[in-house]
Amino acid sequence: MKIIIIGALPKSLTNFRKELIVSLAKHNEITALATNATRAEINIIEELGANYLNYSVQRNGLNPIKDIKTYLKLKKIFIQEKPDLVVAYTIKPIIWGGLAARFSGVNNFYALVTGLGFAFQKGSFIKNILMKTVKVLYRSSLKNAKGVIFQNKDNMQVFIDNKLIDSERCSLVNGSGVDLSLFSKSKLSNEYSFLLIARLLGDKGIREYVKAAGIVKDKFPNAIFNLVGPEDPSPDGISLNEVTSWHDEGIINYHGGTDDVRPYIEKSNIFVLPSYHEGMPRTVLEAMAMGRPILTTNVPGCKETVVNGENGWLVEKANVEQLAERMIWFIENQGEWQRMGDKSHVIAIEKFDVHKVNQELLKIMGLDK
């Protein structure tokens, strides 16, 4: 079969969809679409067994002219390539890919919803208008979709309740999965070291992490709080100046972005993600695979990764005091780290192995034969 997989960033194809592309490429002709890939990134995609085609997409914001160009480019590609199946993930590729598939005669379109994103969070007048617009676009783009695949039940229910898709075409998988051969278990140290890996966005709970770190450091000055992640142009983005000020004050150690998170996970003992919402947080799965206790929020996506008191703790969203209390609990209960880290590793093997997840995806799309 001729299959097109649409992402936004080339790195997301090579980081989050690598094993899926390899699986699909064994028996099918695969073309991967993203925007502004470097020659090196194209080489990696081709080494996975896929062809690469470029299309322009503005990942954040709603610029009607740019978005129409994205739609027209995808429609042109579909008409030229005549794919048997198209699979898209993240908001813009799903919306414009779905519409392009619908109006270019593609019969098999699948959407992988990896999270609700900033656009589904209520707030200001402008934000609410954005949410309504996104819902209208989703509803239209998914009208002829063969299936929509979600990473948690809550996100799926939001789509069903808002009549964006009927329940009969919905499926669930355990996130994007994690490569257990790449993210292998590593030893814990004795340091009171915490780590948050995320794009610099407010709804990742980064400000809460920093405030909680300040509270903890007043009581335990030796506690270490690491932050890894790149800037993001989203309206919800946190400026580099703000992050640098935290670093300069000695509250956190900011390490910038990275193409390989493993060294940072190895050097830290407790993984923290105080996010407001997720599909299924890949960084948490990677930390679990490497045997780290998890401290995250009781919100869709995050809550699926933790059995409270077993492999970590869940706290309320945006609750700095609870977050700090649990950080202090970890410091005062160092003897529990290994037990919790071991449990994280077991859960990663049982639920989040990327090969198991991809097998489910192939089955849903009828490609497991």
Secondary structure, DSSP 8 states (H G I E B T S, - for coil): -EEEEE-SSHHHHHHHSHHHHHHHHTTSEEEEEESS--HHHHHHHHHTTEEEEE----SSS--HHHHHHHHHHHHHHHHHH--SEEEEESHHHHHHHHHHHHTTT---EEEEE----GGGS--SHHHHHHHHHHHHHHHHHTTT-SEEEESSHHHHHHHHHTTSS-GGGEEE-STT-B-TTTS------SS-EEEEE--SBGGGTHHHHHHHHHHHHHH-TT-EEEEE-----STTB--HHHHHHHHHHTS-EE----S--HHHHHT-SEEEE--S--SS-HHHHHHHHTT--EEEESSTTTGGG--BTTTEEEE-TT-HHHHHHHHHHHHHTGGGHHHHHHHHHHHHHHH-BHHHHHHHHHHHTT---
